[in-house]
Amino acid sequence: MMLPIVMEYNADCTGEKYREIARAMGVKGVDDMSAEEYRKAAINAVRQLSVDVGIPTKLEAIKEEDLH
């Protein structure tokens, strides 16, 4: 749940790591993107993966019985 938020916070100091993350997540055209573009693409890909696998996007969505 927190990963996209943490990625967003750290984006400016990640060098080219987010380019590799975006590439690994299947983002097309990564090599033609600026640093800002591939960082945003990596974050969006991770955010979409979270949605796809059903990770809640808000803390309020988690109930105590969901925690093991």
N, CA, C, O and CB atoms as a CASP TS submission, in Angstrom:
PFRMAT TS
TARGET T0000
AUTHOR 0000-0000-0000
METHOD Language model
MODEL 1
PARENT N/A
ATOM      1  N   MET     1       0.822  -1.189   0.000  1.00  0.00           N
ATOM      2  CA  MET     1       0.000   0.000   0.000  1.00  0.00           C
ATOM      3  C   MET     1       0.868   1.256   0.000  1.00  0.00           C
ATOM      4  O   MET     1       0.544   2.239  -0.667  1.00  0.00           O
ATOM      5  CB  MET     1      -0.936  -0.004   1.203  1.00  0.00           C
ATOM      6  N   MET     2       1.931   1.225   0.721  1.00  0.00           N
ATOM      7  CA  MET     2       2.772   2.412   0.876  1.00  0.00           C
ATOM      8  C   MET     2       3.845   2.552  -0.207  1.00  0.00           C
ATOM      9  O   MET     2       4.408   3.633  -0.381  1.00  0.00           O
ATOM     10  CB  MET     2       3.431   2.382   2.223  1.00  0.00           C
ATOM     11  N   LEU     3       4.128   1.479  -0.929  1.00  0.00           N
ATOM     12  CA  LEU     3       5.246   1.507  -1.869  1.00  0.00           C
ATOM     13  C   LEU     3       5.166   2.635  -2.895  1.00  0.00           C
ATOM     14  O   LEU     3       6.159   3.343  -3.066  1.00  0.00           O
ATOM     15  CB  LEU     3       5.324   0.200  -2.585  1.00  0.00           C
ATOM     16  N   PRO     4       4.051   2.845  -3.584  1.00  0.00           N
ATOM     17  CA  PRO     4       4.012   3.951  -4.546  1.00  0.00           C
ATOM     18  C   PRO     4       4.240   5.320  -3.897  1.00  0.00           C
ATOM     19  O   PRO     4       4.841   6.209  -4.501  1.00  0.00           O
ATOM     20  CB  PRO     4       2.682   3.952  -5.265  1.00  0.00           C
ATOM     21  N   ILE     5       3.761   5.478  -2.683  1.00  0.00           N
ATOM     22  CA  ILE     5       3.934   6.749  -1.965  1.00  0.00           C
ATOM     23  C   ILE     5       5.406   6.959  -1.623  1.00  0.00           C
ATOM     24  O   ILE     5       5.938   8.057  -1.791  1.00  0.00           O
ATOM     25  CB  ILE     5       3.071   6.776  -0.673  1.00  0.00           C
ATOM     26  N   VAL     6       6.054   5.916  -1.148  1.00  0.00           N
ATOM     27  CA  VAL     6       7.481   5.997  -0.805  1.00  0.00           C
ATOM     28  C   VAL     6       8.314   6.217  -2.068  1.00  0.00           C
ATOM     29  O   VAL     6       9.271   6.991  -2.061  1.00  0.00           O
ATOM     30  CB  VAL     6       7.945   4.708  -0.072  1.00  0.00           C
ATOM     31  N   MET     7       7.944   5.535  -3.144  1.00  0.00           N
ATOM     32  CA  MET     7       8.656   5.723  -4.416  1.00  0.00           C
ATOM     33  C   MET     7       8.545   7.171  -4.884  1.00  0.00           C
ATOM     34  O   MET     7       9.523   7.765  -5.338  1.00  0.00           O
ATOM     35  CB  MET     7       8.098   4.770  -5.498  1.00  0.00           C
ATOM     36  N   GLU     8       7.351   7.726  -4.769  1.00  0.00           N
ATOM     37  CA  GLU     8       7.128   9.119  -5.174  1.00  0.00           C
ATOM     38  C   GLU     8       8.017  10.065  -4.353  1.00  0.00           C
ATOM     39  O   GLU     8       8.634  10.983  -4.895  1.00  0.00           O
ATOM     40  CB  GLU     8       5.631   9.501  -5.003  1.00  0.00           C
ATOM     41  N   TYR     9       8.068   9.827  -3.060  1.00  0.00           N
ATOM     42  CA  TYR     9       8.854  10.666  -2.157  1.00  0.00           C
ATOM     43  C   TYR     9      10.345  10.610  -2.505  1.00  0.00           C
ATOM     44  O   TYR     9      11.036  11.628  -2.456  1.00  0.00           O
ATOM     45  CB  TYR     9       8.635  10.229  -0.700  1.00  0.00           C
ATOM     46  N   ASN    10      10.833   9.426  -2.854  1.00  0.00           N
ATOM     47  CA  ASN    10      12.265   9.227  -3.106  1.00  0.00           C
ATOM     48  C   ASN    10      12.684   9.436  -4.552  1.00  0.00           C
ATOM     49  O   ASN    10      13.874   9.363  -4.857  1.00  0.00           O
ATOM     50  CB  ASN    10      12.654   7.855  -2.691  1.00  0.00           C
ATOM     51  N   ALA    11      11.756   9.691  -5.437  1.00  0.00           N
ATOM     52  CA  ALA    11      12.021   9.703  -6.882  1.00  0.00           C
ATOM     53  C   ALA    11      13.213  10.575  -7.284  1.00  0.00           C
ATOM     54  O   ALA    11      14.002  10.169  -8.137  1.00  0.00           O
ATOM     55  CB  ALA    11      10.797  10.180  -7.612  1.00  0.00           C
ATOM     56  N   ASP    12      13.356  11.726  -6.708  1.00  0.00           N
ATOM     57  CA  ASP    12      14.409  12.660  -7.130  1.00  0.00           C
ATOM     58  C   ASP    12      15.829  12.178  -6.830  1.00  0.00           C
ATOM     59  O   ASP    12      16.791  12.698  -7.396  1.00  0.00           O
ATOM     60  CB  ASP    12      14.194  13.985  -6.462  1.00  0.00           C
ATOM     61  N   CYS    13      15.964  11.203  -5.958  1.00  0.00           N
ATOM     62  CA  CYS    13      17.318  10.775  -5.580  1.00  0.00           C
ATOM     63  C   CYS    13      17.576   9.310  -5.937  1.00  0.00           C
ATOM     64  O   CYS    13      18.355   8.631  -5.267  1.00  0.00           O
ATOM     65  CB  CYS    13      17.536  10.986  -4.080  1.00  0.00           C
ATOM     66  N   THR    14      16.924   8.830  -6.988  1.00  0.00           N
ATOM     67  CA  THR    14      17.035   7.407  -7.327  1.00  0.00           C
ATOM     68  C   THR    14      17.927   7.127  -8.524  1.00  0.00           C
ATOM     69  O   THR    14      18.100   5.971  -8.908  1.00  0.00           O
ATOM     70  CB  THR    14      15.680   6.849  -7.593  1.00  0.00           C
ATOM     71  N   GLY    15      18.490   8.160  -9.115  1.00  0.00           N
ATOM     72  CA  GLY    15      19.327   7.932 -10.289  1.00  0.00           C
ATOM     73  C   GLY    15      18.512   7.282 -11.391  1.00  0.00           C
ATOM     74  O   GLY    15      17.429   7.755 -11.736  1.00  0.00           O
ATOM     75  N   GLU    16      19.038   6.191 -11.946  1.00  0.00           N
ATOM     76  CA  GLU    16      18.336   5.505 -13.032  1.00  0.00           C
ATOM     77  C   GLU    16      17.638   4.229 -12.561  1.00  0.00           C
ATOM     78  O   GLU    16      17.180   3.435 -13.383  1.00  0.00           O
ATOM     79  CB  GLU    16      19.312   5.171 -14.147  1.00  0.00           C
ATOM     80  N   LYS    17      17.555   4.029 -11.259  1.00  0.00           N
ATOM     81  CA  LYS    17      16.921   2.815 -10.740  1.00  0.00           C
ATOM     82  C   LYS    17      15.477   2.692 -11.202  1.00  0.00           C
ATOM     83  O   LYS    17      15.022   1.588 -11.500  1.00  0.00           O
ATOM     84  CB  LYS    17      16.978   2.800  -9.220  1.00  0.00           C
ATOM     85  N   TYR    18      14.748   3.799 -11.266  1.00  0.00           N
ATOM     86  CA  TYR    18      13.339   3.726 -11.656  1.00  0.00           C
ATOM     87  C   TYR    18      13.202   3.407 -13.138  1.00  0.00           C
ATOM     88  O   TYR    18      12.167   2.890 -13.561  1.00  0.00           O
ATOM     89  CB  TYR    18      12.622   5.041 -11.333  1.00  0.00           C
ATOM     90  N   ARG    19      14.216   3.702 -13.929  1.00  0.00           N
ATOM     91  CA  ARG    19      14.192   3.298 -15.348  1.00  0.00           C
ATOM     92  C   ARG    19      14.141   1.770 -15.417  1.00  0.00           C
ATOM     93  O   ARG    19      13.371   1.200 -16.190  1.00  0.00           O
ATOM     94  CB  ARG    19      15.453   3.854 -16.126  1.00  0.00           C
ATOM     95  N   GLU    20      14.963   1.122 -14.607  1.00  0.00           N
ATOM     96  CA  GLU    20      14.997  -0.338 -14.588  1.00  0.00           C
ATOM     97  C   GLU    20      13.701  -0.921 -14.022  1.00  0.00           C
ATOM     98  O   GLU    20      13.224  -1.955 -14.490  1.00  0.00           O
ATOM     99  CB  GLU    20      16.191  -0.825 -13.770  1.00  0.00           C
ATOM    100  N   ILE    21      13.145  -0.268 -13.033  1.00  0.00           N
ATOM    101  CA  ILE    21      11.863  -0.717 -12.480  1.00  0.00           C
ATOM    102  C   ILE    21      10.775  -0.609 -13.539  1.00  0.00           C
ATOM    103  O   ILE    21       9.997  -1.543 -13.731  1.00  0.00           O
ATOM    104  CB  ILE    21      11.480   0.111 -11.226  1.00  0.00           C
ATOM    105  N   ALA    22      10.718   0.520 -14.222  1.00  0.00           N
ATOM    106  CA  ALA    22       9.722   0.713 -15.278  1.00  0.00           C
ATOM    107  C   ALA    22       9.895  -0.350 -16.355  1.00  0.00           C
ATOM    108  O   ALA    22       8.914  -0.927 -16.824  1.00  0.00           O
ATOM    109  CB  ALA    22       9.837   2.129 -15.893  1.00  0.00           C
ATOM    110  N   ARG    23      11.124  -0.607 -16.743  1.00  0.00           N
ATOM    111  CA  ARG    23      11.406  -1.620 -17.769  1.00  0.00           C
ATOM    112  C   ARG    23      10.931  -2.996 -17.285  1.00  0.00           C
ATOM    113  O   ARG    23      10.286  -3.728 -18.036  1.00  0.00           O
ATOM    114  CB  ARG    23      12.932  -1.656 -18.106  1.00  0.00           C
ATOM    115  N   ALA    24      11.248  -3.345 -16.039  1.00  0.00           N
ATOM    116  CA  ALA    24      10.855  -4.642 -15.481  1.00  0.00           C
ATOM    117  C   ALA    24       9.336  -4.779 -15.364  1.00  0.00           C
ATOM    118  O   ALA    24       8.796  -5.883 -15.422  1.00  0.00           O
ATOM    119  CB  ALA    24      11.497  -4.838 -14.111  1.00  0.00           C
ATOM    120  N   MET    25       8.661  -3.651 -15.200  1.00  0.00           N
ATOM    121  CA  MET    25       7.204  -3.660 -15.085  1.00  0.00           C
ATOM    122  C   MET    25       6.519  -3.649 -16.446  1.00  0.00           C
ATOM    123  O   MET    25       5.291  -3.643 -16.525  1.00  0.00           O
ATOM    124  CB  MET    25       6.740  -2.469 -14.273  1.00  0.00           C
ATOM    125  N   GLY    26       7.312  -3.649 -17.517  1.00  0.00           N
ATOM    126  CA  GLY    26       6.748  -3.735 -18.854  1.00  0.00           C
ATOM    127  C   GLY    26       6.382  -2.424 -19.511  1.00  0.00           C
ATOM    128  O   GLY    26       5.665  -2.412 -20.512  1.00  0.00           O
ATOM    129  N   VAL    27       6.861  -1.325 -18.969  1.00  0.00           N
ATOM    130  CA  VAL    27       6.590  -0.013 -19.568  1.00  0.00           C
ATOM    131  C   VAL    27       7.349   0.086 -20.887  1.00  0.00           C
ATOM    132  O   VAL    27       8.551  -0.175 -20.942  1.00  0.00           O
ATOM    133  CB  VAL    27       6.999   1.152 -18.599  1.00  0.00           C
ATOM    134  N   LYS    28       6.656   0.454 -21.923  1.00  0.00           N
ATOM    135  CA  LYS    28       7.259   0.570 -23.263  1.00  0.00           C
ATOM    136  C   LYS    28       7.894   1.947 -23.458  1.00  0.00           C
ATOM    137  O   LYS    28       7.393   2.939 -22.930  1.00  0.00           O
ATOM    138  CB  LYS    28       6.197   0.319 -24.358  1.00  0.00           C
ATOM    139  N   GLY    29       8.983   2.012 -24.208  1.00  0.00           N
ATOM    140  CA  GLY    29       9.614   3.272 -24.564  1.00  0.00           C
ATOM    141  C   GLY    29      10.415   3.933 -23.462  1.00  0.00           C
ATOM    142  O   GLY    29      10.671   5.137 -23.509  1.00  0.00           O
ATOM    143  N   VAL    30      10.806   3.162 -22.483  1.00  0.00           N
ATOM    144  CA  VAL    30      11.522   3.703 -21.318  1.00  0.00           C
ATOM    145  C   VAL    30      12.811   4.414 -21.725  1.00  0.00           C
ATOM    146  O   VAL    30      13.159   5.446 -21.151  1.00  0.00           O
ATOM    147  CB  VAL    30      11.842   2.582 -20.327  1.00  0.00           C
ATOM    148  N   ASP    31      13.508   3.876 -22.697  1.00  0.00           N
ATOM    149  CA  ASP    31      14.798   4.457 -23.085  1.00  0.00           C
ATOM    150  C   ASP    31      14.654   5.826 -23.745  1.00  0.00           C
ATOM    151  O   ASP    31      15.623   6.582 -23.815  1.00  0.00           O
ATOM    152  CB  ASP    31      15.522   3.518 -24.026  1.00  0.00           C
ATOM    153  N   ASP    32      13.480   6.147 -24.220  1.00  0.00           N
ATOM    154  CA  ASP    32      13.240   7.442 -24.848  1.00  0.00           C
ATOM    155  C   ASP    32      12.637   8.463 -23.884  1.00  0.00           C
ATOM    156  O   ASP    32      12.327   9.584 -24.287  1.00  0.00           O
ATOM    157  CB  ASP    32      12.329   7.271 -26.039  1.00  0.00           C
ATOM    158  N   MET    33      12.471   8.088 -22.628  1.00  0.00           N
ATOM    159  CA  MET    33      11.841   8.969 -21.642  1.00  0.00           C
ATOM    160  C   MET    33      12.879   9.775 -20.873  1.00  0.00           C
ATOM    161  O   MET    33      14.019   9.347 -20.695  1.00  0.00           O
ATOM    162  CB  MET    33      10.991   8.156 -20.669  1.00  0.00           C
ATOM    163  N   SER    34      12.460  10.941 -20.426  1.00  0.00           N
ATOM    164  CA  SER    34      13.287  11.737 -19.513  1.00  0.00           C
ATOM    165  C   SER    34      13.243  11.071 -18.142  1.00  0.00           C
ATOM    166  O   SER    34      12.419  10.188 -17.902  1.00  0.00           O
ATOM    167  CB  SER    34      12.791  13.234 -19.434  1.00  0.00           C
ATOM    168  N   ALA    35      14.123  11.492 -17.252  1.00  0.00           N
ATOM    169  CA  ALA    35      14.151  10.943 -15.894  1.00  0.00           C
ATOM    170  C   ALA    35      12.798  11.139 -15.217  1.00  0.00           C
ATOM    171  O   ALA    35      12.293  10.224 -14.567  1.00  0.00           O
ATOM    172  CB  ALA    35      15.271  11.607 -15.060  1.00  0.00           C
ATOM    173  N   GLU    36      12.217  12.306 -15.360  1.00  0.00           N
ATOM    174  CA  GLU    36      10.921  12.577 -14.743  1.00  0.00           C
ATOM    175  C   GLU    36       9.848  11.635 -15.302  1.00  0.00           C
ATOM    176  O   GLU    36       9.006  11.134 -14.556  1.00  0.00           O
ATOM    177  CB  GLU    36      10.514  14.049 -14.972  1.00  0.00           C
ATOM    178  N   GLU    37       9.884  11.402 -16.595  1.00  0.00           N
ATOM    179  CA  GLU    37       8.887  10.533 -17.231  1.00  0.00           C
ATOM    180  C   GLU    37       9.030   9.077 -16.797  1.00  0.00           C
ATOM    181  O   GLU    37       8.032   8.438 -16.462  1.00  0.00           O
ATOM    182  CB  GLU    37       9.004  10.627 -18.744  1.00  0.00           C
ATOM    183  N   TYR    38      10.260   8.538 -16.796  1.00  0.00           N
ATOM    184  CA  TYR    38      10.385   7.133 -16.421  1.00  0.00           C
ATOM    185  C   TYR    38      10.178   6.920 -14.934  1.00  0.00           C
ATOM    186  O   TYR    38       9.742   5.847 -14.517  1.00  0.00           O
ATOM    187  CB  TYR    38      11.739   6.603 -16.826  1.00  0.00           C
ATOM    188  N   ARG    39      10.481   7.917 -14.134  1.00  0.00           N
ATOM    189  CA  ARG    39      10.188   7.789 -12.699  1.00  0.00           C
ATOM    190  C   ARG    39       8.685   7.744 -12.472  1.00  0.00           C
ATOM    191  O   ARG    39       8.187   6.908 -11.717  1.00  0.00           O
ATOM    192  CB  ARG    39      10.813   8.959 -11.903  1.00  0.00           C
ATOM    193  N   LYS    40       7.974   8.639 -13.121  1.00  0.00           N
ATOM    194  CA  LYS    40       6.514   8.657 -13.011  1.00  0.00           C
ATOM    195  C   LYS    40       5.926   7.353 -13.559  1.00  0.00           C
ATOM    196  O   LYS    40       4.987   6.808 -12.979  1.00  0.00           O
ATOM    197  CB  LYS    40       5.925   9.876 -13.768  1.00  0.00           C
ATOM    198  N   ALA    41       6.468   6.854 -14.662  1.00  0.00           N
ATOM    199  CA  ALA    41       5.981   5.608 -15.257  1.00  0.00           C
ATOM    200  C   ALA    41       6.191   4.424 -14.308  1.00  0.00           C
ATOM    201  O   ALA    41       5.315   3.568 -14.181  1.00  0.00           O
ATOM    202  CB  ALA    41       6.691   5.344 -16.596  1.00  0.00           C
ATOM    203  N   ALA    42       7.330   4.373 -13.653  1.00  0.00           N
ATOM    204  CA  ALA    42       7.608   3.294 -12.702  1.00  0.00           C
ATOM    205  C   ALA    42       6.635   3.338 -11.540  1.00  0.00           C
ATOM    206  O   ALA    42       6.087   2.308 -11.145  1.00  0.00           O
ATOM    207  CB  ALA    42       9.048   3.384 -12.186  1.00  0.00           C
ATOM    208  N   ILE    43       6.419   4.512 -10.995  1.00  0.00           N
ATOM    209  CA  ILE    43       5.488   4.668  -9.880  1.00  0.00           C
ATOM    210  C   ILE    43       4.077   4.267 -10.302  1.00  0.00           C
ATOM    211  O   ILE    43       3.383   3.562  -9.570  1.00  0.00           O
ATOM    212  CB  ILE    43       5.499   6.120  -9.365  1.00  0.00           C
ATOM    213  N   ASN    44       3.657   4.714 -11.474  1.00  0.00           N
ATOM    214  CA  ASN    44       2.319   4.371 -11.961  1.00  0.00           C
ATOM    215  C   ASN    44       2.174   2.880 -12.199  1.00  0.00           C
ATOM    216  O   ASN    44       1.112   2.313 -11.941  1.00  0.00           O
ATOM    217  CB  ASN    44       2.013   5.128 -13.243  1.00  0.00           C
ATOM    218  N   ALA    45       3.216   2.242 -12.682  1.00  0.00           N
ATOM    219  CA  ALA    45       3.166   0.795 -12.919  1.00  0.00           C
ATOM    220  C   ALA    45       3.029   0.031 -11.600  1.00  0.00           C
ATOM    221  O   ALA    45       2.260  -0.927 -11.511  1.00  0.00           O
ATOM    222  CB  ALA    45       4.428   0.327 -13.673  1.00  0.00           C
ATOM    223  N   VAL    46       3.765   0.450 -10.594  1.00  0.00           N
ATOM    224  CA  VAL    46       3.667  -0.191  -9.277  1.00  0.00           C
ATOM    225  C   VAL    46       2.289   0.078  -8.674  1.00  0.00           C
ATOM    226  O   VAL    46       1.685  -0.815  -8.081  1.00  0.00           O
ATOM    227  CB  VAL    46       4.788   0.323  -8.326  1.00  0.00           C
ATOM    228  N   ARG    47       1.802   1.285  -8.824  1.00  0.00           N
ATOM    229  CA  ARG    47       0.460   1.625  -8.331  1.00  0.00           C
ATOM    230  C   ARG    47      -0.592   0.747  -9.020  1.00  0.00           C
ATOM    231  O   ARG    47      -1.499   0.239  -8.361  1.00  0.00           O
ATOM    232  CB  ARG    47       0.152   3.134  -8.574  1.00  0.00           C
ATOM    233  N   GLN    48      -0.475   0.567 -10.337  1.00  0.00           N
ATOM    234  CA  GLN    48      -1.433  -0.261 -11.076  1.00  0.00           C
ATOM    235  C   GLN    48      -1.345  -1.722 -10.652  1.00  0.00           C
ATOM    236  O   GLN    48      -2.369  -2.395 -10.532  1.00  0.00           O
ATOM    237  CB  GLN    48      -1.191  -0.140 -12.584  1.00  0.00           C
ATOM    238  N   LEU    49      -0.135  -2.215 -10.425  1.00  0.00           N
ATOM    239  CA  LEU    49       0.029  -3.589  -9.957  1.00  0.00           C
ATOM    240  C   LEU    49      -0.680  -3.774  -8.619  1.00  0.00           C
ATOM    241  O   LEU    49      -1.330  -4.795  -8.396  1.00  0.00           O
ATOM    242  CB  LEU    49       1.528  -3.949  -9.829  1.00  0.00           C
ATOM    243  N   SER    50      -0.560  -2.807  -7.742  1.00  0.00           N
ATOM    244  CA  SER    50      -1.238  -2.876  -6.445  1.00  0.00           C
ATOM    245  C   SER    50      -2.740  -2.991  -6.623  1.00  0.00           C
ATOM    246  O   SER    50      -3.390  -3.799  -5.960  1.00  0.00           O
ATOM    247  CB  SER    50      -0.906  -1.647  -5.597  1.00  0.00           C
ATOM    248  N   VAL    51      -3.291  -2.184  -7.516  1.00  0.00           N
ATOM    249  CA  VAL    51      -4.729  -2.234  -7.795  1.00  0.00           C
ATOM    250  C   VAL    51      -5.094  -3.599  -8.384  1.00  0.00           C
ATOM    251  O   VAL    51      -6.083  -4.213  -7.985  1.00  0.00           O
ATOM    252  CB  VAL    51      -5.143  -1.092  -8.768  1.00  0.00           C
ATOM    253  N   ASP    52      -4.289  -4.060  -9.333  1.00  0.00           N
ATOM    254  CA  ASP    52      -4.568  -5.333 -10.017  1.00  0.00           C
ATOM    255  C   ASP    52      -4.608  -6.522  -9.068  1.00  0.00           C
ATOM    256  O   ASP    52      -5.389  -7.451  -9.275  1.00  0.00           O
ATOM    257  CB  ASP    52      -3.527  -5.583 -11.082  1.00  0.00           C
ATOM    258  N   VAL    53      -3.782  -6.508  -8.038  1.00  0.00           N
ATOM    259  CA  VAL    53      -3.754  -7.637  -7.099  1.00  0.00           C
ATOM    260  C   VAL    53      -4.615  -7.397  -5.862  1.00  0.00           C
ATOM    261  O   VAL    53      -4.633  -8.217  -4.944  1.00  0.00           O
ATOM    262  CB  VAL    53      -2.326  -7.917  -6.671  1.00  0.00           C
ATOM    263  N   GLY    54      -5.319  -6.283  -5.840  1.00  0.00           N
ATOM    264  CA  GLY    54      -6.286  -6.034  -4.771  1.00  0.00           C
ATOM    265  C   GLY    54      -5.746  -5.422  -3.497  1.00  0.00           C
ATOM    266  O   GLY    54      -6.360  -5.555  -2.438  1.00  0.00           O
ATOM    267  N   ILE    55      -4.621  -4.761  -3.578  1.00  0.00           N
ATOM    268  CA  ILE    55      -4.092  -4.070  -2.394  1.00  0.00           C
ATOM    269  C   ILE    55      -4.892  -2.789  -2.208  1.00  0.00           C
ATOM    270  O   ILE    55      -5.007  -1.997  -3.144  1.00  0.00           O
ATOM    271  CB  ILE    55      -2.549  -3.761  -2.540  1.00  0.00           C
ATOM    272  N   PRO    56      -5.445  -2.570  -1.021  1.00  0.00           N
ATOM    273  CA  PRO    56      -6.226  -1.349  -0.791  1.00  0.00           C
ATOM    274  C   PRO    56      -5.378  -0.099  -1.022  1.00  0.00           C
ATOM    275  O   PRO    56      -4.173  -0.101  -0.769  1.00  0.00           O
ATOM    276  CB  PRO    56      -6.795  -1.341   0.637  1.00  0.00           C
ATOM    277  N   THR    57      -6.010   0.951  -1.498  1.00  0.00           N
ATOM    278  CA  THR    57      -5.299   2.196  -1.753  1.00  0.00           C
ATOM    279  C   THR    57      -5.404   3.172  -0.590  1.00  0.00           C
ATOM    280  O   THR    57      -4.699   4.180  -0.549  1.00  0.00           O
ATOM    281  CB  THR    57      -5.827   2.841  -3.006  1.00  0.00           C
ATOM    282  N   LYS    58      -6.288   2.865   0.355  1.00  0.00           N
ATOM    283  CA  LYS    58      -6.457   3.739   1.519  1.00  0.00           C
ATOM    284  C   LYS    58      -6.404   2.898   2.792  1.00  0.00           C
ATOM    285  O   LYS    58      -6.921   1.782   2.835  1.00  0.00           O
ATOM    286  CB  LYS    58      -7.801   4.528   1.437  1.00  0.00           C
ATOM    287  N   LEU    59      -5.787   3.437   3.799  1.00  0.00           N
ATOM    288  CA  LEU    59      -5.651   2.739   5.069  1.00  0.00           C
ATOM    289  C   LEU    59      -7.005   2.395   5.665  1.00  0.00           C
ATOM    290  O   LEU    59      -7.150   1.370   6.331  1.00  0.00           O
ATOM    291  CB  LEU    59      -4.854   3.579   6.047  1.00  0.00           C
ATOM    292  N   GLU    60      -7.987   3.234   5.434  1.00  0.00           N
ATOM    293  CA  GLU    60      -9.325   3.011   5.983  1.00  0.00           C
ATOM    294  C   GLU    60      -9.956   1.726   5.449  1.00  0.00           C
ATOM    295  O   GLU    60     -10.887   1.199   6.059  1.00  0.00           O
ATOM    296  CB  GLU    60     -10.225   4.198   5.663  1.00  0.00           C
ATOM    297  N   ALA    61      -9.464   1.218   4.325  1.00  0.00           N
ATOM    298  CA  ALA    61     -10.026   0.011   3.717  1.00  0.00           C
ATOM    299  C   ALA    61      -9.587  -1.264   4.439  1.00  0.00           C
ATOM    300  O   ALA    61     -10.162  -2.328   4.210  1.00  0.00           O
ATOM    301  CB  ALA    61      -9.623  -0.066   2.254  1.00  0.00           C
ATOM    302  N   ILE    62      -8.589  -1.171   5.297  1.00  0.00           N
ATOM    303  CA  ILE    62      -8.097  -2.346   6.004  1.00  0.00           C
ATOM    304  C   ILE    62      -8.837  -2.480   7.327  1.00  0.00           C
ATOM    305  O   ILE    62      -8.947  -1.536   8.110  1.00  0.00           O
ATOM    306  CB  ILE    62      -6.567  -2.257   6.237  1.00  0.00           C
ATOM    307  N   LYS    63      -9.341  -3.693   7.545  1.00  0.00           N
ATOM    308  CA  LYS    63     -10.051  -3.993   8.790  1.00  0.00           C
ATOM    309  C   LYS    63      -9.147  -4.837   9.681  1.00  0.00           C
ATOM    310  O   LYS    63      -8.237  -5.511   9.196  1.00  0.00           O
ATOM    311  CB  LYS    63     -11.401  -4.734   8.508  1.00  0.00           C
ATOM    312  N   GLU    64      -9.397  -4.796  10.961  1.00  0.00           N
ATOM    313  CA  GLU    64      -8.554  -5.543  11.904  1.00  0.00           C
ATOM    314  C   GLU    64      -8.533  -7.031  11.556  1.00  0.00           C
ATOM    315  O   GLU    64      -7.496  -7.680  11.694  1.00  0.00           O
ATOM    316  CB  GLU    64      -9.055  -5.345  13.350  1.00  0.00           C
ATOM    317  N   GLU    65      -9.660  -7.574  11.109  1.00  0.00           N
ATOM    318  CA  GLU    65      -9.693  -8.995  10.777  1.00  0.00           C
ATOM    319  C   GLU    65      -8.875  -9.349   9.530  1.00  0.00           C
ATOM    320  O   GLU    65      -8.607 -10.523   9.276  1.00  0.00           O
ATOM    321  CB  GLU    65     -11.119  -9.428  10.580  1.00  0.00           C
ATOM    322  N   ASP    66      -8.481  -8.334   8.753  1.00  0.00           N
ATOM    323  CA  ASP    66      -7.618  -8.552   7.596  1.00  0.00           C
ATOM    324  C   ASP    66      -6.163  -8.788   7.997  1.00  0.00           C
ATOM    325  O   ASP    66      -5.380  -9.322   7.211  1.00  0.00           O
ATOM    326  CB  ASP    66      -7.704  -7.364   6.654  1.00  0.00           C
ATOM    327  N   LEU    67      -5.807  -8.401   9.195  1.00  0.00           N
ATOM    328  CA  LEU    67      -4.428  -8.521   9.674  1.00  0.00           C
ATOM    329  C   LEU    67      -4.228  -9.848  10.378  1.00  0.00           C
ATOM    330  O   LEU    67      -4.954 -10.168  11.319  1.00  0.00           O
ATOM    331  CB  LEU    67      -4.075  -7.362  10.616  1.00  0.00           C
ATOM    332  N   HIS    68      -3.270 -10.607   9.943  1.00  0.00           N
ATOM    333  CA  HIS    68      -2.991 -11.920  10.546  1.00  0.00           C
ATOM    334  C   HIS    68      -1.808 -11.821  11.463  1.00  0.00           C
ATOM    335  O   HIS    68      -1.412 -12.817  12.068  1.00  0.00           O
ATOM    336  CB  HIS    68      -2.736 -12.985   9.471  1.00  0.00           C
TER
END
